[in-house]
Amino acid sequence: MTRRARHRVCALIALLVFSAAACGQEFPEPRVVRISDRVHVLLGPVQHANRVNQGYMINSTVIVGDHGVILVDSGGSAEVGRHIAGAVRRITDKPVTHVVNTHHHGDHHLGNVAFEGATFISSELCRQRVLETGDEWLRLMERDVGRPLPGTKPLAAKVTYSEGTRTEAVVHGVRLVFWVPRGSHTIGDLLVHLPDDKVLIAGDVLVNRIVPTLQDGFLKNWIRTLEEIPALGAVHFVPGHGDLMALDDVAALRNAMVRFHAGVRQGFRSGQSEEKIRHSLDLSMWEKLERSYVIGRNVNRAYLEVEVDSFDE
């Protein structure tokens, strides 16, 4: 056997081993919260992708309509998507006909391939980012999980909504409002409002007991988006990660981000370095939360945003 042939055989064996491991992988079960007869939330793990959760790390929302299911956020791989599909089947025997992606981060859209044939919905900018960065997100997910993710590929939405719009639609008898604010957690966020159910599904624009991640965010826009939420009249708020939230929780998140922005801006205006600002801010509340390791990059992103804003002052 030639050396090249041996390499091919070894690669094939490795792939089979990984595939066997994947087939035997037991994913964490979601905690199912029933908001109403037709709205059910699958609360997933809150840690970033790792070998334990195997890339299952988000909340998904199951909206049961007259003739099918609208699923909001599909997970971080084909396997996770199938795991979520199994949870949906335990709620209803109606098929998933529509999948909404709240933004382009891989943990929220790489599970789309488990629902091929469905109508995929996102913001226009989210679609662009999935097409541009989807393969990169897949590589990141595989790195964090520690193995290949067979069958997983980026699958971008075909139905999209542009930034700054709120579009009402009726799907399977369910009234939905697709709200695309100016980029907040990411450049292409989409929130789903169910006015008749008083539910807002917010993706990572809302997180609960987790440090909000600013790596692709726009802090001032994010604060404005949070300020607009109370006017919707919603009672139940579904974050991208963490337990369901009430309006007081939304207000607390907004206030924390306002204080954070004000502290970074004040430090910048007084000539402090980014490092000094990081040590001068009171971040004790965030430091107690899950994913506190993102605080440093949050300071960096906020510092850069304040610096850009200073050019216009």
N, C-alpha and C positions, 0 to 999 in steps of 0.2 A: 504494500500500500504506500502510495506516495505521501510526502509530507503534507501536501495541499489536501489530499483526500482525508488524511487523519484529522486535519483541522476542521474539515467539514463534518466529519463524524462526531467529533467532540462538540462542535457547535450544536448539532442536532440533538445529541444527548442532553446537553445543558438546557436546550429549549424544552425538551420533553420533561425534564426534571422540574423546571419552573412551572410548566403547564400543569403537571401533576400536583405541585404544591398549591397552585391557584385553585384547582378543582376541589382540593381538600380544605381550602381556607374557609374558616367560619368567621363571617363578618359580625361585628357587634349588632345586636338587634336594636332597631329604633324604638324609642318610647312614643307611643301613639297617643295624641291628645285630640279628643273630639271637640271641636268648637260648636258645630251644629250638625244636623243630619247630613249635610253635603260638604262640610269643610273639616278635614282631618289633617293634623300636622304630624309628620314623622320627625321626631327630634333625634338627631344623630349625635355622635361623639363631638366633642368640642376641641380636641387637640389637633394640631396640624397633622398632615399625613405622616404615618409612621408604620412600622412593621406590625404593630398590634391592630390598629384600625384598618390597615390595608388600603388607606386612601378614602375611607368613608368618614366624613368629617363635617357634614352639612345638615341643615334642616331642609326637608322637602314638604310641600303642601299638596294634598290630594283634594281636588274639588270635583265632587261627583255631580255631573249634570244629568239631564234626562236620558241621554243616549250614549254618554261616554265620560271620560275623566280628563280634566285639565290638570297636569302635573307641573308644579313650579319647582324647578331645579332638579337635575337628574343625577348628580353625583360625579365622582372623579375618575371613573373608568367604566368600561363595558361591564365588568363584574359587579361593580357597585350599582350601576344602573339596573342590572338584573336583580340584585338584592332588593333594591327599592321597588322594582316591579312586583316582586314576591309579596312585599308588604302591602302594596296596593291591592293585590288579589285577595288578601285576607280581609280587606275592607269592602270590596265590591267586585262583582264579576264583569263589570262594564270595562270596555277596553280604554287604554290611554290613547286618546286621539290628538291631543295637543300637549306640547311641552314648552314651557316658558323658561328662558334663561335670564336671570336677573342681572348678570354681568359676565365678563369674559374670563374670569379666573377659572382655572381648570377644574377645581373641585366642584364647580357648579354646572359645567357643561360637558365634560368628557364622558358622562354617562348617556349622552344623547343616542349613541349607537345602539343602545339596548331597546330603543323605541323607534327604530327605523320604520317609516311609513306614517308616523305621526306628523302633524303640522308643527314646525318649530317656530317660536316667536321670541324676539328680543328687540332691543333698541338697534337702530341702524349702526351706531358706533360700536356696539358690542359685536355685531356681525363682522364688522371690519377687523376688530381686534382678534376675534376667534380665527379668522382667515390668516392674519399676520402672525399671531403668537401661539396658535393652538398646538403646533408641534413642540414648541418650547415648553409649554405647560405639561405636555405628555412626558417629556424627558424629566422635568422636575418631579412629577408625580412618581415616575419609575425610580428615580434616585431616592426619594424619601421612603417609598415603600420597600425598596431594596430588591426589586425584581422586575422583569418585563411585564407589561400589562397586555396580554394577547387580545387582539380584536378591537383594541381601543384606538380611535382616531377622532380628530376634531370634526364636528359636524355642525356647520353654522346654520342659523335660522334663515328661512326664506321669507317669513312675514316679519317686517320690521317697522319701528316707529321712530321718528326723528326727535332730536333733542328739543326740549322745551314744549312738548306736546302732552296733552291728556286726551286719550282716545277711548270712547266708550264702545263696547262690543257686547253682543249677546252670543254666548257659545253654549249649546245644549241647554238653553233656558236659563243660564246663569249670566247675570249682568256683571261685567268686568270693566274696570277703567285702567288702561295701561298708561302709567305716568312716567315720563322720561324727563327728570330734572336735569339741570346743568350738572356736569360731571361732579360727583361727590366722593363716594368710596372709589369709584373708577370713572373713566371718561364716558362709559356707556351704561350707567345704571338704569334699570327699569324696575318700577314698583308696581304691584298689582293691588288695586283697591276693589273690594267687593262691597259696594254701598249697602246692598240689601242685607248683608250678613254682618256689617260693621267690622270688617276685617281688612287690615292692611298687611300685605306680604312684601317685605322691604328688602330682601336680600341682605347684603352686608352693610347697607346704609344704617341698619340697626343690628347691634350685637348686645348680648346680655351676659354680664359677668365675664366678659372677655375684653381685652384691650382693643379698641378699634384700630384697624390697620390702615396706615396712610401711604403705603409705599407707592400706590398708583393714584392717590387721592388728591382732592382739592379742598383744603380745610374750610375756607370761607364759604364756598358753595355748599359744602356738606352741612355747615351750620344753618345756612338759609333753608336747605331742604328740611332739616329737622324742625325749623321754625314754622314751616308750612303744614306739617303733619296734623297738628291739633284741629285745624279748620276742616279736616275731612270728616270728623264725627265718628271715627272708628273707635272701637272699644277693645278689640283684640289685635295685637301687633305681633307678627311673626318675624323674628330676626333671622339672619342668615346662619347664626350660630348661637346656641344658648337657649334657655327657656323662653316661653312666651312672655311678652311684656305688656304692661298697662301704660296708660298715658303718663303717669308719674315717672315711670322708668324711662320713657322717651325724653321727658323734660330733664331728668337727671343726666342722661347721656349728652344732651345738648349743652347743659350748664358746664359739664366737665370739659367739653371741647371748647367752649367759649373761654373758660379760664386758661386752658392750655394755650390757645391762640394768643390771648392777651399777654400771657407770661413770656412767650417766645418773642412777640412783637416788642414788648417793653425792654427785654434784654438786648434785642438787636438795636433798638434806638439808643440805648445807653452805651453801645459800643462793645458789648460783651461778645466773646467768641461763642461758637456753637457749643463747645465742650463746657464752658462756664455756665451757659444757660441751662444745659442739661442738669447740672448739679445744683442750680439755684431754684429750679421749679419744685413745687410741692406735688409730687407724683405718687404720694403714699397710697392713694386709693387705687390707682392703676397697677402699682407694684404688687398688690395683693391678688390681682386677677389672673386668669388664664392668659397665656401668650404675652406675659409682661416683657419678654425678650424683644418685642417689636418697638418698645418705647424709644430706644436710641434712634432707630430709623425714622420714627414719627417726628422726633425733634429735628432731624436733618431735613425732612420733607417740608415741615412747617417753616424752618429757617429759610430755606430756598424760596418758598412762596412769599414770605415777608420781604425778603431781599428784592425779589422781582417787583413787588408792589411799591417798594420804596422809590423805584425809578420813575414812577408816575406821580409821586407826591411833590 
